[in-house]
C-alpha cells in the first residue's frame, strides 16, 4: 500500500520522530480492517527509513481507539482482517496474503513486535478493546488525564485479542492482567499507572509534546542499530525459559557490533568528550547474527483453524 493511499490513519514525520495518528475521530477511532492494512504499510515505512529513530502512536479527537468498529451489528466479531472495509487487493502490503482468517489486532501487534524502532503510545482518550490491547507491544506508554482503559472482552462475549494473552501478563503481571481481563471494567489513567500499564500521566495539552520530548531523547546520542538490537533482544527473551538463551545471543552480538563503525565511534566520542556521530542504520546494517530467531507460522499444520489438533 502506498502511503498516499492512507484514508483512516494519518502519518507525519518531523525530524527523527514519526507520528501515527488513528484518524476516525467521528467514530472515536474505532478500529477497522482498513486500519490494519494501513498500519502494516506505515510500520514497514518506519523500519525502512533510517532517518526515523522513534515512532509515536496516538489518536485524533477525544479518543485513542474505542475498540473494534461495531457498526455492522452483532456479527462484528465473526469477521477477520480479510472482511469488511479491507483495501482492494492491489492496494495492500505484500504480506497481506498471509492475513486471511486472522485476528486483525493480532496482526498489528505482531508487526509492532517486529519493529526495529522504539514505539511510544500517547493515549489521549478512550482506549478500549483493541484500543487497549494494541498498546501492549508498544515500548513505552504515556497517557492523558482524560484517558480511559478497558479490556472489555468478557462484556462482549469474546476473549482478549491482539496477542494480548502473551503481552498483557508480561507487561503488567499475571494477577493484574487477570483482574482487568475478568472484570472488563473501564478504568482511569491513575489505575493504569498503578498497574504498570503506562509510564506517566500528563495534562491533555502536554501529552504529545511530552511524548515527542521522550522520542527525541531516544533518538539522541544512541546508535539506531544498537537500539534496534536492544529492542528485539529484550522483547524476544520474554519468551525464553532460561537466561542462557540471552547469554548466547549477547556473546555473539556484542563482538559483531563491536567490530562495526558505531561501536568505534561510541568509544572515540567517549574519550574525546563529545556527542557521538553514529552513521549506521537498521535497514541495512544489522549484525550478522540478526535475526537469530525464526518467526513461527500462523498455522502449524494444514488442518483448518477449527481443528487445533
N, C-alpha and C positions, 0 to 999 in steps of 0.2 A: 504493500500500500504506500503510495506517495504521500508525504506529509501535507501536500497541498490539497489532499482529498479529505482531510480531517473535518468532521462535522460535529462531534459531540465532546471532543477533548481539545483544549487549547494548549499549544506548545510554544514556549518562549525561551530564548537564550539570551542571557545578559552576562557577558564575560565568561567566567568558568562555571557558571551556575545555570542549569536548565530547570525550568518550572513547568510542570504538567498540571493543568487545571481541568478537573472534571467540569464540563460546561453545559449542563442542562438545568440551569437554576430554577426554571419554572416547574420542574419535576423533582426539585431537591436533589438533582444529580443522580436520580435513580439509575441503577446500572443496567446496561443493555448489552446485547450480543455485539452490536457495532462497537461499543466501548472496548470490549475485549480485543477486537482486532486492531483498533486504533492504538490501544495501549501497547500491544506487541510491536507495532511498527515504530512507535516512539522509543521504546526501550532498545530496539535494535539500533536506532539512530544514536541514542546517547552512548551506547557501547562503542559504536564505530567512530565517534568524533572525539579525538583525544584532547581537544580544547575544552571539552566539558569535564569538569572534575567532580561535580556533585549534582544531585537531582533532588528537587523539592516536588512533592505531590500534594495538591490542595484541592479545594472545591470552590466553585463560583457561587455567589449569593450567600444565603444563610445556612446552607448545609454543606457538609463534606460529601457524604453519599448516604441517602436514606435507605439504601438496600436495593434489592432487585426491583426492576420495573414490573409492577404487578398490574399494569393497565389492561392486560388481556384476561384478567379474572382468575378463577380458582384453578385453572390448569397451568398457572405460571411456572410451577416447579416441575412440570412434566417435560419442559423444554431443556435443551442443551445449547452449547455455544453455536451449533450449526443451524439453529432455528431463529425465527423472529426477524429482527432487523439487521442481521449479519450482512456485510458488504457483498456485492456481487463477486463471483469467482475471480474475475480479472482485477479486482481491487483489494486483494488480500495478500498478506505476507506469504513468503514462500513456504513457511512451515505450517500453513493452515490445513494441509491435507491430513495432518495428524490430530486434528481437533474434534473430529466427529464423535458425538455421544459422550463428550467430556464436560465436566463442570467448568463453566466459563471463569468463575472466580479462581478456581484452582489453576487454570491455565495461566492467568495473570500472576498469581502468587509464585508459581514455579518459575516464570520468566523473571520476576523480581529477584528470586533466589539466585539465579544465574548471573545477575548483573555484575559488571566489572566496576561500577561506580557506586559510591555511597548514596543511599536513598533516605531522605528526611521527609517524614509525614508532618504536614502542617494542618491539623484538624481544626477547621474553622467553625464547625457546627455539628449537626446531627451526623453520627456515624453508626449506622445500624445494619444488621445482617451482613451482607458482603461489604458494606461500608466500614464495618468494624474488622472483619477478617482480613480484608486486603491490607490493613495496616500492619499485620503481624510480620511479614517478611521485610518490611522497611527497617532500616538500621536504627534510626532514632526518630522518636515521635514527640512532637510538641502539640499542645492543644490550647485553644482559646478558652476563656472562662465560660463562653457560651456553648462549648462542645458538649455533646451528649453521646453516650456509647451504649450499644445494646447487642448482645449475642442472642438474638430473639428467636432462634430457630425452633425451640420447643413450643413456642407460642404460634408457630405456623405449621406445626405438624411434620417438620423435617429435622435434619440434624446439621450441625455446623459444617460449612463447606470451605472452599478456597484453601484446601490442605491444612485447615486450622487444627485438625486432630493431631498433626505433627507440630505446628508452630505454636499454638496457644499455650500448652503446658511448658514449652521451653522458654517462652517469653515471660510468663507470669507465675509459673509453678503449677503443679497438678491440682492442688486444692483450690486455689483461686480460679483456675480455669474451669473446674467442675462446678463451682458455685455459680459463676456467671453463666455457664452454658446450661445448667439445670434450670435456674430460675428464669432466664430470659428477661431479666429486669433491664430497664434503661437507667443508666447512672451518669453522674456528672463528672467533670474533669478532676475534681479533687479525689473522688473514689478511684478513678483511673490512675491517678498519681500514686495513691497509697498502694494500689495493687500492682504497680510496676509496669503498667501498660504504656504510660507516657513518661517522658523525662521531666517536663516542666509545664506550667500553666501560665498563659500570657493574656494581656488585655487584647481584645479583638483587633484594635487598630495597630497593635505592635507585632502581631503574630508572624506575618510574612517577613517583616523586617528582621525580626529575631531569628527566624529560620534561615534567612539569607546570610545573616552575620555568622551563624554556625556553619553554613555551607562554605562560606569564604574561608573560615578557619580551617576547614577540612582541606580546602584547595591550596592553602598557603604552606610553603616550606615542607611539603611532603612529596615524595615520589608517587606518581599516579600508578605505576606498576606495583610498587610496594603496597599501596592502599588496596589495589585490586586483589593481590595475592592474600593480603591480610583478611579482607572481607570473605573470600572464598574459604580460607583456612578455618576461620572461627565458626562460620555457619555450618560448614560440612562436618567439622569434628563433633558437632552436637549429636550426630547420628552414629558415632563410633562407640565401641564398648570398652576401649582401653586407651590410656594416654600414649601407649607405644605407637598407635597409628599416627598421632600428631608428631611424635618424635621422628618417625620415619620420613614424613614429608618435610619437616623442618631441616633434617640432616642433609637432604638432597637440595632443598630450595635455597638455603642460606648461602652455600658456596656458589651456586649458579647465579643468584642475584649479586653476590659479592664480586663476581667477575665482570659485571655489567657496568655501563657508564654511570648510572645513577648512584651506585654504591661508591664508586671512586669520587664522584662529585660530593656526595654526602660527607665523606671523610675529609676531603680537602676543605670544604666550606667550614667544617667544624674547627679545624686548625687555623684557618685564616679568619675566623670570627666574622663571617659574612653569611647572608642568606644563601641557601643553595640554589643553583640553577639547573634543575632536572630537565632532561631532554627526551626521555623515553616515554612511550605511550602504550597502554594495554592493548590497543587494537592490533599491534604488530610486534611488540617487544616483550611478551610474557616469557619467562624462562622455560627451558626445555621440559621441565617436569610438569608444566601445566598443559592440559588438565591431567591430574593424577587419578581421576575418577571416571567412571562410566555412568552416564545418565540412564537410570532404569527406564525401560519402556512402559507405556501406559498399560499394555496388556502383557501378561506373562505366558499366554498360550493363544491358540486360535479359537478358544471357547468364547461364546458370546458373553457379554457383560453380566447377564443374569445368572451365569453358572460359574461362581468363583472357584469351584474345584477344578 
